Amino acid sequence: MNQLQQPSSKQNLFTRPRRAFLSTLSAILLSILSLPGCGLFYENRLDHDLFVLHSDHNEEFLNSTAEYIQQIYNGYIKLFKISPEELGKTKFFLQGQSGPDEVIDTKYSPQLLGYYLPFFNVINLDTISSWTRQPEILKQILLHEIGHHFLITQHPDASSECWFNEGLASNLEVAQFEGSHFEYPLLNPQLLKIARLAILADPDSVSLKEFLYTDWGTFHHDTKKSKHYALGWSVVYYILEYVLTSRIPLGERIRMLYTLERDELAELEPDWKAFLAHFDLTSELIRRSQILKGGKLKTSQHLTALWAIDQISVLRHLDRNRVIHALLAGFEHDDVRVRERCYLGFLKAAGRLENEEFLDPRLIRDLSKGREHLKSLVKLEQIPWKLRRAILLKCADDLLHHPSWLPVFIEALNDPNGEIRVAAAVGLCGTNTKPTMINPHFWRSESLTKRRAEAREWYQWWVTNFMGTEFGPTIAEIQKNSSLKPASVPSLESAGPKPAVLIQDKPSKALPTQ
């Protein structure tokens, strides 16, 4: 829930009857008070100067959540230029519990992640589901709901402006912060996708003027809520980034946006729709990632750059040719943080590409070049072991579709570092082609003799099944690895190419079964 305020010269611009709105607030409050775990009945309470947490979650979860909240408060105080005294003391109710007595319902998925009740200065978060407690998801929910609190504190007359409240909160929820350092990319790829589809599907069905006058009930209608959130985000984003000059600090642009007349904003409809229809998300994310610039990351934008790399690595509706090419270019970046994000991002993106024989030839070359580079990194003991382990774990998915990784994983079973051996065993086990010892204790601490015996079995399996194929060893490689050479190595002539069979019943150039 949310509200805004305007300068005194426009005090009445956004005011409208609030009877229905207050009735809704009252109903929500009554529903909260009816919960058995509400308020005085929560097991745990954590007090801070500007907020108090109530929850049945354990102390560890409350402390980590309180740290996020404190960081967000500090960032928003600077952004909105609000003194802490104006904020009052917000009550946070965290639904759910954690600890040894927790019962996890894997089917439960909240319809409402959180809401803010400005009249009572209450923020309620649904953290019953384990996925809403994941740090990145929890931070996003907190950024959104606390954004409402600051917005309404600064602009208390804006409670009737759903598009502004939810739109701005949806821009702020993608903020990136690290300690006291905050960055506001504002770009929300998921909401962009929804808003763009709405415009492209039937542009005439969306009237910006009608949308700006949408009331709370209509805005949050069950079947239209997602679309309205996305449109609200897109209107605010478009104005902040394309109508108001970005040279003006973000906090000032937010105040300027609030002073605009709704009828003036409605005149932007053609340009706003054109922006949504033609926005190139792939190019924008690559630009923000700074991958192609080289050099050191700008201190003021380094969190946004790393966030953008993560986005291009996981989003499925981007131009995969440009994504892979950009991530590959990042392998040579001067900043080690960019390089490492690009290594793992490349593997995330490559792991989703099946039937590679049908891909663009340039993309196939980029994939091959990237894989070879990462294989060489895994083998270098001077590379930090945590990065090598992360590469092995991340390329386990790619192994399912690209058996050229097999000898890398098998060789890693004999690595001096136990964590590397564990990661290799996990990846090989996931192929379902040959039983292997997956117990981490075995690969960390078992005798060298037993571990080498298991690695030798994998080597024998690889030679037997892949000799004579593009993924098999050459005679020179077998001679080089004579210490692991099987008792009877088939000749190239007798082995012949093996038929392509599926791993886990997936059609591809995958690993043969025994």
C-alpha positions as CSV (number, residue, x, y, z in Angstrom):
1,M,0.0,0.0,0.0
2,N,1.2,3.5,-0.7
3,Q,0.7,7.2,-0.8
4,L,2.4,10.3,-2.1
5,Q,2.5,14.0,-1.4
6,Q,2.9,17.1,-3.5
7,P,4.3,20.6,-3.1
8,S,1.9,23.0,-1.4
9,S,1.0,24.6,-4.8
10,K,-0.5,21.3,-5.8
11,Q,-1.9,20.0,-2.6
12,N,-5.3,19.1,-4.1
13,L,-4.0,17.6,-7.4
14,F,-4.2,14.0,-6.3
15,T,-6.8,14.1,-3.5
16,R,-10.0,12.1,-3.9
17,P,-12.5,10.3,-1.6
18,R,-10.8,7.7,0.6
19,R,-13.7,6.0,2.2
20,A,-13.2,2.7,0.2
21,F,-9.5,2.9,0.8
22,L,-9.8,3.3,4.5
23,S,-12.4,0.5,4.6
24,T,-9.9,-1.8,2.9
25,L,-7.2,-0.8,5.4
26,S,-9.5,-1.6,8.3
27,A,-10.4,-5.0,6.8
28,I,-6.8,-5.9,6.4
29,L,-5.9,-4.8,9.9
30,L,-8.7,-6.9,11.3
31,S,-7.4,-9.8,9.4
32,I,-4.0,-9.3,10.8
33,L,-5.2,-9.0,14.4
34,S,-7.2,-12.2,13.9
35,L,-4.0,-14.2,13.2
36,P,-2.8,-16.2,16.2
37,G,0.8,-15.1,15.7
38,C,0.1,-11.3,15.5
39,G,1.5,-8.6,17.7
40,L,1.7,-9.6,21.3
41,F,1.5,-13.3,20.4
42,Y,4.7,-13.6,18.5
43,E,7.5,-15.6,20.2
44,N,10.3,-13.2,19.2
45,R,10.7,-9.4,19.1
46,L,13.7,-7.4,18.0
47,D,13.8,-3.6,18.7
48,H,15.6,-1.0,16.7
49,D,15.4,2.8,16.9
50,L,13.2,3.1,13.7
51,F,11.5,-0.3,13.6
52,V,10.5,-3.3,15.6
53,L,10.3,-6.9,14.3
54,H,7.7,-9.4,15.5
55,S,8.0,-13.0,14.4
56,D,8.1,-16.7,15.2
57,H,11.3,-17.0,13.2
58,N,14.5,-17.7,15.1
59,E,16.9,-15.1,16.3
60,E,19.4,-15.6,13.5
61,F,16.8,-14.9,10.8
62,L,15.5,-11.8,12.7
63,N,19.0,-10.4,13.1
64,S,19.9,-10.8,9.4
65,T,16.5,-9.3,8.3
66,A,17.0,-6.4,10.7
67,E,20.4,-5.8,9.1
68,Y,18.8,-5.6,5.6
69,I,16.1,-3.2,6.9
70,Q,18.7,-0.9,8.6
71,Q,20.7,-0.8,5.3
72,I,17.6,0.0,3.3
73,Y,16.5,2.7,5.8
74,N,20.0,4.3,5.5
75,G,19.8,4.2,1.7
76,Y,16.3,5.6,1.4
77,I,17.0,8.4,4.0
78,K,19.7,9.7,1.6
79,L,17.5,9.2,-1.5
80,F,14.3,10.8,-0.1
81,K,16.2,13.3,2.1
82,I,14.0,12.5,5.0
83,S,15.1,12.9,8.7
84,P,14.7,9.7,10.7
85,E,12.4,11.6,13.1
86,E,9.7,11.9,10.4
87,L,9.5,8.1,9.9
88,G,8.1,7.1,13.2
89,K,8.6,3.5,14.4
90,T,7.5,0.9,11.9
91,K,6.2,-2.5,13.1
92,F,7.3,-5.4,10.9
93,F,5.3,-8.7,11.2
94,L,7.2,-11.6,9.6
95,Q,4.8,-14.5,9.1
96,G,6.2,-18.0,9.4
97,Q,8.8,-19.7,11.5
98,S,12.3,-21.2,11.1
99,G,14.3,-23.7,13.2
100,P,14.1,-27.3,14.2
101,D,10.3,-27.2,14.7
102,E,9.6,-25.7,11.3
103,V,7.2,-27.6,9.0
104,I,7.9,-26.7,5.3
105,D,4.9,-26.9,3.0
106,T,6.5,-27.1,-0.5
107,K,3.1,-26.5,-2.1
108,Y,2.6,-23.2,-0.4
109,S,3.2,-20.1,-2.5
110,P,2.0,-16.7,-1.2
111,Q,-0.3,-14.7,-3.4
112,L,0.7,-11.5,-1.5
113,L,4.3,-11.2,-0.6
114,G,3.9,-8.2,1.6
115,Y,1.9,-5.0,2.2
116,Y,2.2,-1.7,4.0
117,L,-0.5,-0.1,6.2
118,P,0.5,3.6,6.4
119,F,-2.2,4.6,8.9
120,F,-0.8,2.1,11.4
121,N,2.8,2.2,10.2
122,V,2.8,-1.6,9.8
123,I,4.6,-3.7,7.2
124,N,3.6,-7.4,7.0
125,L,5.7,-9.9,5.1
126,D,4.8,-13.5,4.2
127,T,8.0,-15.4,4.9
128,I,6.3,-18.7,5.5
129,S,7.6,-20.1,2.2
130,S,11.3,-20.9,2.3
131,W,11.9,-19.2,-1.1
132,T,10.6,-15.9,0.2
133,R,13.4,-16.1,2.8
134,Q,16.2,-16.4,0.3
135,P,18.3,-13.2,0.7
136,E,17.7,-11.8,-2.8
137,I,14.0,-12.4,-2.7
138,L,13.7,-11.1,0.8
139,K,15.7,-7.9,0.0
140,Q,13.4,-7.3,-3.0
141,I,10.3,-7.5,-0.9
142,L,11.8,-5.3,1.8
143,L,12.9,-2.7,-0.8
144,H,9.4,-2.6,-2.2
145,E,7.4,-2.3,1.0
146,I,9.9,0.1,2.8
147,G,9.8,2.2,-0.4
148,H,6.1,2.7,0.2
149,H,6.8,3.8,3.7
150,F,9.3,6.5,2.6
151,L,7.2,7.6,-0.3
152,I,4.1,8.1,1.8
153,T,6.1,9.8,4.6
154,Q,7.4,12.3,2.0
155,H,4.1,12.6,0.0
156,P,1.2,11.7,2.4
157,D,-1.5,12.9,-0.1
158,A,-0.6,10.3,-2.6
159,S,-2.5,7.3,-1.2
160,S,-5.0,7.5,-4.1
161,E,-2.3,7.3,-6.8
162,C,-1.8,3.5,-7.3
163,W,0.2,3.9,-10.5
164,F,2.8,6.1,-8.7
165,N,3.0,4.2,-5.5
166,E,3.3,0.7,-7.0
167,G,5.2,2.0,-10.0
168,L,7.9,3.7,-8.0
169,A,8.1,0.8,-5.4
170,S,8.6,-1.6,-8.4
171,N,11.4,0.6,-9.6
172,L,13.1,0.8,-6.2
173,E,12.8,-3.0,-5.5
174,V,15.6,-3.7,-7.9
175,A,18.0,-1.4,-6.0
176,Q,21.4,-2.9,-5.3
177,F,23.2,-2.2,-2.0
178,E,26.3,-3.3,-0.2
179,G,26.8,-1.8,3.2
180,S,26.0,1.9,2.9
181,H,26.5,2.0,-0.9
182,F,23.3,2.1,-2.9
183,E,22.6,2.0,-6.6
184,Y,19.2,2.3,-8.3
185,P,19.1,0.6,-11.8
186,L,15.3,1.0,-11.8
187,L,15.1,-1.4,-14.7
188,N,12.8,-4.3,-13.8
189,P,13.2,-7.0,-16.5
190,Q,10.3,-9.1,-15.4
191,L,7.8,-6.3,-15.3
192,L,9.2,-4.9,-18.6
193,K,8.3,-8.2,-20.2
194,I,4.7,-8.2,-18.9
195,A,4.2,-4.5,-19.8
196,R,5.6,-5.0,-23.3
197,L,3.4,-8.0,-24.0
198,A,0.4,-6.0,-22.8
199,I,1.2,-3.2,-25.3
200,L,2.2,-5.5,-28.2
201,A,-0.9,-7.7,-27.8
202,D,-3.4,-4.9,-28.1
203,P,-2.1,-1.4,-27.8
204,D,-5.5,0.2,-28.2
205,S,-6.8,-1.7,-25.1
206,V,-4.4,0.3,-22.9
207,S,-5.2,3.9,-22.2
208,L,-2.6,5.8,-20.2
209,K,-5.1,8.4,-19.0
210,E,-7.5,5.7,-17.7
211,F,-4.7,3.9,-16.1
212,L,-3.5,7.0,-14.2
213,Y,-6.9,7.4,-12.7
214,T,-7.2,3.7,-11.7
215,D,-8.4,3.3,-8.1
216,W,-7.0,0.8,-5.6
217,G,-9.6,-1.8,-6.0
218,T,-9.3,-1.9,-9.8
219,F,-5.5,-1.8,-9.7
220,H,-5.3,-4.8,-7.4
221,H,-8.0,-6.9,-9.2
222,D,-6.9,-10.5,-9.1
223,T,-6.8,-11.1,-12.9
224,K,-5.2,-7.7,-13.8
225,K,-2.9,-7.0,-10.8
226,S,0.3,-8.3,-12.5
227,K,-0.4,-6.3,-15.7
228,H,-1.1,-3.1,-13.6
229,Y,2.0,-3.5,-11.6
230,A,4.0,-3.8,-14.8
231,L,2.4,-0.8,-16.4
232,G,2.9,1.2,-13.3
233,W,6.5,0.3,-13.2
234,S,6.9,1.2,-16.9
235,V,5.2,4.6,-16.6
236,V,7.5,5.7,-13.7
237,Y,10.6,4.2,-15.3
238,Y,9.9,5.9,-18.6
239,I,9.4,9.3,-17.1
240,L,12.4,9.0,-14.7
241,E,14.8,7.7,-17.3
242,Y,13.6,9.3,-20.6
243,V,11.4,12.3,-19.9
244,L,13.3,13.8,-16.9
245,T,17.1,14.2,-17.6
246,S,19.2,11.6,-15.8
247,R,21.7,14.3,-14.9
248,I,19.3,15.3,-12.2
249,P,19.7,13.2,-8.9
250,L,17.1,10.5,-8.7
251,G,15.5,11.9,-5.5
252,E,14.9,15.2,-7.2
253,R,13.5,13.4,-10.3
254,I,11.0,11.6,-8.0
255,R,9.9,14.9,-6.6
256,M,9.6,16.4,-10.0
257,L,7.5,13.4,-11.2
258,Y,5.1,14.0,-8.4
259,T,4.4,17.6,-9.4
260,L,3.4,16.6,-13.0
261,E,-0.3,16.9,-13.8
262,R,-2.0,13.6,-14.7
263,D,-3.4,15.1,-17.9
264,E,0.1,16.2,-18.9
265,L,1.4,12.7,-18.3
266,A,-1.5,11.2,-20.4
267,E,-0.1,13.1,-23.4
268,L,3.0,11.0,-23.3
269,E,1.0,7.8,-24.2
270,P,2.3,7.5,-27.9
271,D,5.9,7.9,-26.8
272,W,5.5,5.6,-23.8
273,K,4.0,2.8,-25.9
274,A,6.7,3.2,-28.5
275,F,9.3,2.9,-25.8
276,L,7.8,-0.4,-24.6
277,A,7.3,-1.8,-28.1
278,H,10.9,-1.1,-29.2
279,F,12.9,-1.4,-26.0
280,D,16.0,-3.6,-26.6
281,L,16.6,-5.2,-23.2
282,T,19.6,-7.2,-24.4
283,S,21.5,-4.1,-25.4
284,E,20.5,-2.2,-22.3
285,L,21.7,-4.9,-20.0
286,I,24.9,-5.4,-21.9
287,R,25.5,-1.6,-21.7
288,R,24.9,-1.5,-18.0
289,S,27.1,-4.6,-17.4
290,Q,30.1,-2.6,-18.7
291,I,31.4,-5.9,-20.2
292,L,32.5,-4.4,-23.5
293,K,34.2,-1.4,-22.0
294,G,37.1,-3.2,-20.2
295,G,39.0,-1.3,-17.6
296,K,38.0,-1.1,-13.9
297,L,34.3,-0.8,-13.0
298,K,33.1,2.6,-12.1
299,T,32.8,2.7,-8.3
300,S,29.4,4.3,-8.5
301,Q,28.0,1.6,-10.8
302,H,29.8,-1.6,-9.9
303,L,26.8,-3.2,-8.2
304,T,24.6,-2.4,-11.2
305,A,27.2,-3.9,-13.6
306,L,27.4,-7.2,-11.7
307,W,23.6,-7.3,-11.4
308,A,23.2,-6.8,-15.2
309,I,25.6,-9.7,-15.9
310,D,23.5,-11.9,-13.7
311,Q,20.4,-10.8,-15.5
312,I,21.7,-11.5,-19.0
313,S,22.9,-14.9,-17.7
314,V,19.5,-16.1,-16.5
315,L,16.8,-14.3,-18.6
316,R,15.4,-16.5,-21.3
317,H,13.8,-13.9,-23.6
318,L,17.1,-12.2,-24.6
319,D,19.0,-12.4,-27.9
320,R,21.2,-15.5,-27.0
321,N,23.8,-14.7,-29.8
322,R,24.5,-11.3,-28.3
323,V,24.4,-12.6,-24.7
324,I,26.9,-15.4,-25.3
325,H,29.2,-13.1,-27.3
326,A,29.1,-10.5,-24.6
327,L,29.8,-12.9,-21.7
328,L,32.7,-14.4,-23.7
329,A,34.1,-10.9,-24.1
330,G,33.9,-10.5,-20.4
331,F,36.4,-13.3,-20.0
332,E,39.1,-10.8,-20.9
333,H,37.8,-7.9,-18.7
334,D,40.3,-6.1,-16.5
335,D,38.1,-6.3,-13.4
336,V,38.3,-9.7,-11.8
337,R,34.7,-9.4,-10.5
338,V,33.4,-9.1,-14.0
339,R,35.5,-12.0,-15.3
340,E,34.2,-14.3,-12.6
341,R,30.6,-13.3,-13.1
342,C,31.0,-13.8,-16.8
343,Y,32.5,-17.3,-16.3
344,L,29.5,-18.5,-14.3
345,G,27.0,-16.5,-16.4
346,F,28.3,-18.1,-19.6
347,L,27.7,-21.5,-18.1
348,K,24.2,-20.6,-17.0
349,A,23.4,-19.4,-20.4
350,A,25.1,-22.2,-22.3
351,G,23.4,-24.9,-20.1
352,R,20.0,-23.8,-21.5
353,L,21.0,-24.3,-25.1
354,E,20.1,-27.7,-26.5
355,N,20.4,-29.1,-30.0
356,E,23.4,-26.9,-30.7
357,E,23.8,-28.1,-34.2
358,F,20.8,-25.9,-35.2
359,L,22.4,-22.7,-33.7
360,D,24.0,-19.9,-35.6
361,P,27.6,-20.8,-36.6
362,R,29.0,-17.8,-34.8
363,L,27.2,-18.8,-31.6
364,I,28.6,-22.3,-31.9
365,R,32.1,-21.0,-32.2
366,D,31.6,-18.7,-29.2
367,L,30.3,-21.6,-27.1
368,S,33.2,-23.8,-28.1
369,K,35.8,-21.0,-27.3
370,G,34.2,-20.3,-24.0
371,R,34.1,-23.9,-22.9
372,E,37.7,-24.5,-23.8
373,H,38.8,-21.4,-21.8
374,L,36.8,-22.6,-18.7
375,K,38.2,-26.1,-19.0
376,S,41.7,-24.7,-18.9
377,L,40.8,-22.7,-15.8
378,V,39.5,-25.7,-13.9
379,K,42.8,-27.5,-14.5
380,L,45.0,-24.6,-13.2
381,E,45.7,-25.1,-9.5
382,Q,46.8,-21.5,-9.1
383,I,43.2,-20.4,-9.8
384,P,41.3,-19.9,-6.5
385,W,39.7,-23.2,-5.6
386,K,36.4,-21.6,-4.8
387,L,36.1,-20.3,-8.4
388,R,37.2,-23.7,-9.8
389,R,34.6,-25.4,-7.7
390,A,31.9,-22.9,-8.8
391,I,32.8,-23.5,-12.4
392,L,32.5,-27.3,-12.0
393,L,29.2,-27.1,-10.2
394,K,27.8,-24.7,-12.7
395,C,28.9,-26.6,-15.8
396,A,27.3,-29.8,-14.5
397,D,24.2,-28.9,-16.5
398,D,26.2,-28.3,-19.6
399,L,27.9,-31.7,-19.1
400,L,24.5,-33.3,-19.7
401,H,24.4,-31.9,-23.2
402,H,28.1,-31.6,-24.0
403,P,30.2,-34.6,-23.1
404,S,33.4,-32.8,-23.9
405,W,33.4,-31.8,-20.3
406,L,33.8,-35.5,-19.2
407,P,37.6,-35.7,-19.2
408,V,37.8,-32.5,-17.2
409,F,35.6,-33.8,-14.5
410,I,37.4,-37.2,-14.4
411,E,40.8,-35.5,-14.1
412,A,39.4,-33.3,-11.4
413,L,38.7,-36.5,-9.3
414,N,42.5,-36.5,-8.7
415,D,42.8,-32.8,-7.9
416,P,44.9,-32.1,-4.7
417,N,42.0,-30.0,-3.3
418,G,39.2,-32.1,-1.7
419,E,36.5,-29.6,-2.5
420,I,37.3,-29.8,-6.2
421,R,37.1,-33.6,-6.1
422,V,33.7,-33.4,-4.4
423,A,32.4,-31.0,-7.1
424,A,33.7,-33.3,-9.8
425,A,32.0,-36.3,-8.3
426,V,28.7,-34.4,-7.9
427,G,28.8,-33.4,-11.6
428,L,29.6,-37.0,-12.8
429,C,26.9,-38.5,-10.6
430,G,24.4,-36.2,-12.2
431,T,25.0,-37.8,-15.6
432,N,23.3,-41.0,-14.5
433,T,25.6,-43.0,-16.8
434,K,27.7,-44.8,-14.2
435,P,27.4,-45.3,-10.5
436,T,30.0,-43.3,-8.6
437,M,30.9,-42.6,-5.0
438,I,29.1,-39.4,-4.1
439,N,29.8,-39.3,-0.4
440,P,31.7,-36.0,0.1
441,H,33.7,-37.6,3.0
442,F,35.1,-40.2,0.5
443,W,36.4,-37.5,-1.8
444,R,37.7,-35.3,0.9
445,S,39.3,-37.8,3.2
446,E,39.5,-41.3,1.9
447,S,42.9,-42.8,1.1
448,L,44.6,-41.9,-2.1
449,T,44.6,-45.5,-3.2
450,K,40.8,-45.8,-3.0
451,R,40.1,-42.5,-4.6
452,R,42.5,-43.2,-7.5
453,A,40.8,-46.6,-8.0
454,E,37.4,-44.8,-8.4
455,A,38.9,-42.2,-10.7
456,R,40.5,-45.1,-12.8
457,E,37.1,-46.7,-13.2
458,W,35.7,-43.5,-14.6
459,Y,38.6,-43.2,-17.0
460,Q,38.2,-46.7,-18.2
461,W,34.5,-46.1,-18.7
462,W,35.2,-42.9,-20.7
463,V,37.8,-44.6,-23.0
464,T,35.6,-47.6,-23.6
465,N,32.4,-45.6,-24.4
466,F,33.9,-42.7,-26.3
467,M,37.0,-44.0,-28.1
468,G,36.6,-43.0,-31.8
469,T,34.1,-40.3,-31.2
470,E,34.6,-36.5,-31.1
471,F,34.4,-36.7,-27.3
472,G,36.8,-39.5,-26.8
473,P,40.6,-39.6,-26.1
474,T,43.3,-39.8,-28.6
475,I,46.0,-42.4,-28.5
476,A,48.5,-39.7,-27.4
477,E,46.2,-38.8,-24.5
478,I,45.9,-42.4,-23.4
479,Q,49.7,-42.8,-23.5
480,K,50.0,-39.5,-21.5
481,N,47.7,-40.9,-18.8
482,S,49.3,-44.3,-18.7
483,S,49.0,-44.4,-14.9
484,L,45.2,-44.5,-15.4
485,K,45.3,-46.6,-18.6
486,P,42.8,-49.5,-18.4
487,A,43.9,-53.1,-18.7
488,S,42.5,-53.4,-22.2
489,V,42.1,-50.3,-24.4
490,P,40.1,-50.9,-27.5
491,S,41.7,-49.8,-30.8
492,L,40.2,-47.0,-32.8
493,E,39.2,-49.5,-35.5
494,S,37.5,-51.9,-33.1
495,A,35.8,-49.3,-31.0
496,G,34.2,-47.2,-33.7
497,P,31.8,-44.4,-33.0
498,K,29.2,-45.1,-30.3
499,P,25.6,-44.4,-30.9
500,A,24.3,-41.2,-29.3
501,V,22.0,-42.1,-26.4
502,L,20.3,-39.9,-23.9
503,I,21.2,-38.8,-20.4
504,Q,18.1,-38.9,-18.2
505,D,16.0,-39.7,-21.3
506,K,16.7,-36.3,-22.9
507,P,17.2,-36.2,-26.7
508,S,20.6,-34.7,-27.5
509,K,24.3,-35.6,-28.3
510,A,24.6,-37.0,-24.8
511,L,26.4,-39.6,-23.0
512,P,26.0,-43.3,-23.9
513,T,24.8,-45.7,-21.2
514,Q,26.9,-48.7,-20.3
